[in-house]
Amino acid sequence: MLNNIINKLPDGRAENELAHYLRKLPEHESSALMEILLKHNSDVVRESSLRLIPRVIRDRSVLIKFLDMGLEKKNASGAKPWIKATVSGLGYKKLLQHIKKVAETNPDWILHAWYQLVPLVIKEAPEKIQYLQEIEKIIDAHLCNELKGSWLRTKEAVPI
């Protein structure tokens, strides 16, 4: 049954069926299944799965895990769907607090998400801009020398 639904994606009715199926499962099972879907070979399945996260996942630690999966990809154009999928359950404050922690250990992850992150925060949570300023300082301090040029260009292209 599940394979039949997945094969119909990105059909809206199939997404609704999948969301309904996942909500019936215990949280740990639906989270594990979502993780498998987010790692699927098909872009269509991954994109549908990202749209389902806000409808299915409530556990903040799981949302953080999924956010990290997206940030770890270091894909500047692909960061936005991961951020949007998790921010509805986390809120911008928790999201940015987590990104601040990530910036200390993996500043390159945030470098790649910066193009998407800054405009989202400015548009949807302008009262949280101080977090972006703190994150920017952390990246300035922790980023390796090889990526500093790229970081400077990124900051100039997407100012806070």
BALOBA-1460 file (C-alpha; in Angstrom, 3 decimals):
// residues 160
<rec num="1" residu="m" x="0.000" y="0.000" z="0.000"/>
<rec num="2" residu="l" x="2.732" y="2.454" z="0.967"/>
<rec num="3" residu="n" x="4.642" y="1.816" z="-2.256"/>
<rec num="4" residu="n" x="1.482" y="2.486" z="-4.268"/>
<rec num="5" residu="i" x="1.086" y="5.866" z="-2.560"/>
<rec num="6" residu="i" x="4.760" y="6.755" z="-3.038"/>
<rec num="7" residu="n" x="4.579" y="5.843" z="-6.724"/>
<rec num="8" residu="k" x="1.736" y="8.365" z="-7.183"/>
<rec num="9" residu="l" x="3.689" y="11.285" z="-5.716"/>
<rec num="10" residu="p" x="3.671" y="14.303" z="-6.176"/>
<rec num="11" residu="d" x="-0.074" y="13.993" z="-6.693"/>
<rec num="12" residu="g" x="-1.859" y="16.004" z="-3.986"/>
<rec num="13" residu="r" x="-4.247" y="13.178" z="-3.195"/>
<rec num="14" residu="a" x="-1.305" y="10.780" z="-2.740"/>
<rec num="15" residu="e" x="0.417" y="13.289" z="-0.443"/>
<rec num="16" residu="n" x="-2.757" y="13.531" z="1.630"/>
<rec num="17" residu="e" x="-2.987" y="9.728" z="1.830"/>
<rec num="18" residu="l" x="0.644" y="9.522" z="2.883"/>
<rec num="19" residu="a" x="0.166" y="12.237" z="5.526"/>
<rec num="20" residu="h" x="-2.901" y="10.397" z="6.850"/>
<rec num="21" residu="y" x="-0.974" y="7.113" z="6.958"/>
<rec num="22" residu="l" x="2.011" y="8.706" z="8.741"/>
<rec num="23" residu="r" x="-0.153" y="10.471" z="11.336"/>
<rec num="24" residu="k" x="-1.688" y="7.124" z="12.308"/>
<rec num="25" residu="l" x="1.744" y="5.690" z="13.132"/>
<rec num="26" residu="p" x="3.518" y="6.277" z="16.450"/>
<rec num="27" residu="e" x="5.791" y="9.338" z="16.249"/>
<rec num="28" residu="h" x="9.025" y="7.317" z="16.209"/>
<rec num="29" residu="e" x="7.778" y="5.150" z="13.329"/>
<rec num="30" residu="s" x="6.531" y="8.066" z="11.250"/>
<rec num="31" residu="s" x="9.827" y="9.886" z="11.887"/>
<rec num="32" residu="a" x="11.848" y="6.868" z="10.781"/>
<rec num="33" residu="l" x="9.740" y="6.486" z="7.653"/>
<rec num="34" residu="m" x="10.028" y="10.214" z="6.889"/>
<rec num="35" residu="e" x="13.800" y="9.951" z="7.193"/>
<rec num="36" residu="i" x="13.823" y="7.119" z="4.661"/>
<rec num="37" residu="l" x="11.636" y="9.164" z="2.302"/>
<rec num="38" residu="l" x="13.893" y="12.211" z="2.702"/>
<rec num="39" residu="k" x="16.845" y="10.065" z="1.583"/>
<rec num="40" residu="h" x="14.923" y="8.538" z="-1.344"/>
<rec num="41" residu="n" x="16.587" y="8.482" z="-4.781"/>
<rec num="42" residu="s" x="13.701" y="10.363" z="-6.369"/>
<rec num="43" residu="d" x="13.650" y="14.166" z="-6.174"/>
<rec num="44" residu="v" x="9.856" y="14.010" z="-6.404"/>
<rec num="45" residu="v" x="9.593" y="11.801" z="-3.312"/>
<rec num="46" residu="r" x="12.055" y="13.958" z="-1.348"/>
<rec num="47" residu="e" x="10.200" y="17.169" z="-2.259"/>
<rec num="48" residu="s" x="6.836" y="15.660" z="-1.320"/>
<rec num="49" residu="s" x="8.325" y="14.435" z="1.953"/>
<rec num="50" residu="l" x="9.555" y="17.930" z="2.781"/>
<rec num="51" residu="r" x="6.044" y="19.269" z="2.224"/>
<rec num="52" residu="l" x="4.715" y="16.616" z="4.607"/>
<rec num="53" residu="i" x="7.039" y="17.388" z="7.516"/>
<rec num="54" residu="p" x="4.936" y="20.276" z="8.920"/>
<rec num="55" residu="r" x="1.800" y="18.137" z="8.641"/>
<rec num="56" residu="v" x="3.204" y="15.024" z="10.299"/>
<rec num="57" residu="i" x="6.195" y="15.694" z="12.575"/>
<rec num="58" residu="r" x="5.758" y="17.441" z="15.931"/>
<rec num="59" residu="d" x="8.816" y="16.320" z="17.892"/>
<rec num="60" residu="r" x="11.314" y="19.186" z="18.000"/>
<rec num="61" residu="s" x="14.351" y="16.917" z="18.197"/>
<rec num="62" residu="v" x="13.217" y="15.172" z="15.007"/>
<rec num="63" residu="l" x="12.639" y="18.529" z="13.299"/>
<rec num="64" residu="i" x="16.172" y="19.568" z="14.294"/>
<rec num="65" residu="k" x="17.503" y="16.290" z="12.887"/>
<rec num="66" residu="f" x="15.710" y="16.903" z="9.589"/>
<rec num="67" residu="l" x="16.961" y="20.512" z="9.478"/>
<rec num="68" residu="d" x="20.509" y="19.231" z="9.948"/>
<rec num="69" residu="m" x="19.981" y="16.741" z="7.107"/>
<rec num="70" residu="g" x="19.155" y="19.652" z="4.823"/>
<rec num="71" residu="l" x="21.951" y="21.923" z="6.028"/>
<rec num="72" residu="e" x="24.494" y="19.132" z="5.736"/>
<rec num="73" residu="k" x="23.829" y="18.925" z="1.999"/>
<rec num="74" residu="k" x="25.482" y="22.359" z="1.632"/>
<rec num="75" residu="n" x="23.155" y="23.210" z="-1.233"/>
<rec num="76" residu="a" x="22.538" y="26.961" z="-1.467"/>
<rec num="77" residu="s" x="19.435" y="26.636" z="-3.600"/>
<rec num="78" residu="g" x="18.117" y="23.592" z="-1.754"/>
<rec num="79" residu="a" x="18.260" y="24.963" z="1.799"/>
<rec num="80" residu="k" x="14.981" y="26.860" z="1.702"/>
<rec num="81" residu="p" x="12.632" y="23.834" z="1.531"/>
<rec num="82" residu="w" x="14.371" y="22.248" z="4.523"/>
<rec num="83" residu="i" x="14.153" y="25.464" z="6.526"/>
<rec num="84" residu="k" x="10.501" y="26.032" z="5.592"/>
<rec num="85" residu="a" x="9.625" y="22.402" z="6.396"/>
<rec num="86" residu="t" x="11.018" y="22.612" z="9.920"/>
<rec num="87" residu="v" x="10.394" y="26.212" z="10.978"/>
<rec num="88" residu="s" x="6.644" y="25.754" z="11.339"/>
<rec num="89" residu="g" x="7.215" y="23.262" z="14.158"/>
<rec num="90" residu="l" x="10.256" y="24.938" z="15.666"/>
<rec num="91" residu="g" x="9.515" y="28.621" z="15.266"/>
<rec num="92" residu="y" x="12.154" y="31.059" z="14.099"/>
<rec num="93" residu="k" x="13.668" y="31.550" z="17.547"/>
<rec num="94" residu="k" x="14.422" y="27.833" z="18.058"/>
<rec num="95" residu="l" x="15.489" y="27.435" z="14.436"/>
<rec num="96" residu="l" x="17.956" y="30.310" z="14.667"/>
<rec num="97" residu="q" x="19.238" y="29.192" z="18.075"/>
<rec num="98" residu="h" x="20.002" y="25.807" z="16.553"/>
<rec num="99" residu="i" x="21.633" y="27.344" z="13.485"/>
<rec num="100" residu="k" x="23.768" y="29.411" z="15.843"/>
<rec num="101" residu="k" x="25.016" y="26.171" z="17.486"/>
<rec num="102" residu="v" x="25.635" y="24.589" z="14.086"/>
<rec num="103" residu="a" x="27.637" y="27.651" z="13.004"/>
<rec num="104" residu="e" x="30.156" y="26.946" z="15.767"/>
<rec num="105" residu="t" x="30.902" y="23.408" z="14.587"/>
<rec num="106" residu="n" x="29.907" y="23.433" z="10.896"/>
<rec num="107" residu="p" x="29.999" y="27.037" z="9.682"/>
<rec num="108" residu="d" x="30.237" y="25.844" z="6.066"/>
<rec num="109" residu="w" x="26.717" y="24.381" z="6.363"/>
<rec num="110" residu="i" x="25.387" y="27.816" z="7.254"/>
<rec num="111" residu="l" x="27.466" y="29.526" z="4.579"/>
<rec num="112" residu="h" x="25.569" y="27.546" z="1.949"/>
<rec num="113" residu="a" x="22.171" y="28.222" z="3.554"/>
<rec num="114" residu="w" x="22.801" y="31.960" z="4.037"/>
<rec num="115" residu="y" x="21.314" y="32.955" z="0.648"/>
<rec num="116" residu="q" x="18.001" y="31.417" z="1.650"/>
<rec num="117" residu="l" x="18.080" y="32.020" z="5.392"/>
<rec num="118" residu="v" x="18.540" y="35.786" z="5.477"/>
<rec num="119" residu="p" x="15.659" y="36.703" z="3.126"/>
<rec num="120" residu="l" x="13.330" y="34.277" z="4.937"/>
<rec num="121" residu="v" x="14.080" y="35.777" z="8.339"/>
<rec num="122" residu="i" x="13.832" y="39.348" z="7.052"/>
<rec num="123" residu="k" x="10.471" y="38.585" z="5.437"/>
<rec num="124" residu="e" x="8.867" y="36.285" z="7.987"/>
<rec num="125" residu="a" x="10.538" y="37.120" z="11.321"/>
<rec num="126" residu="p" x="12.242" y="40.530" z="11.118"/>
<rec num="127" residu="e" x="12.238" y="40.758" z="14.916"/>
<rec num="128" residu="k" x="14.802" y="37.901" z="14.945"/>
<rec num="129" residu="i" x="17.459" y="39.680" z="12.874"/>
<rec num="130" residu="q" x="19.742" y="39.956" z="15.913"/>
<rec num="131" residu="y" x="20.143" y="36.167" z="15.733"/>
<rec num="132" residu="l" x="21.421" y="36.486" z="12.162"/>
<rec num="133" residu="q" x="23.942" y="39.070" z="13.322"/>
<rec num="134" residu="e" x="25.154" y="36.703" z="16.050"/>
<rec num="135" residu="i" x="25.368" y="33.822" z="13.572"/>
<rec num="136" residu="e" x="27.325" y="36.003" z="11.156"/>
<rec num="137" residu="k" x="29.911" y="36.789" z="13.884"/>
<rec num="138" residu="i" x="30.236" y="33.106" z="14.772"/>
<rec num="139" residu="i" x="30.823" y="32.170" z="11.134"/>
<rec num="140" residu="d" x="33.382" y="34.969" z="10.814"/>
<rec num="141" residu="a" x="35.267" y="33.473" z="13.779"/>
<rec num="142" residu="h" x="34.968" y="29.760" z="12.944"/>
<rec num="143" residu="l" x="35.069" y="29.446" z="9.146"/>
<rec num="144" residu="c" x="38.190" y="27.907" z="7.636"/>
<rec num="145" residu="n" x="40.453" y="30.176" z="5.588"/>
<rec num="146" residu="e" x="39.659" y="28.461" z="2.257"/>
<rec num="147" residu="l" x="36.001" y="29.488" z="2.503"/>
<rec num="148" residu="k" x="36.465" y="33.036" z="3.822"/>
<rec num="149" residu="g" x="36.411" y="34.549" z="0.321"/>
<rec num="150" residu="s" x="33.197" y="32.773" z="-0.517"/>
<rec num="151" residu="w" x="31.720" y="33.882" z="2.819"/>
<rec num="152" residu="l" x="32.625" y="37.532" z="2.148"/>
<rec num="153" residu="r" x="30.972" y="37.387" z="-1.276"/>
<rec num="154" residu="t" x="27.895" y="35.753" z="0.232"/>
<rec num="155" residu="k" x="27.595" y="38.389" z="2.955"/>
<rec num="156" residu="e" x="27.891" y="41.155" z="0.368"/>
<rec num="157" residu="a" x="25.290" y="39.517" z="-1.871"/>
<rec num="158" residu="v" x="22.821" y="38.930" z="0.994"/>
<rec num="159" residu="p" x="23.272" y="41.642" z="3.613"/>
<rec num="160" residu="i" x="21.352" y="41.557" z="6.861"/>
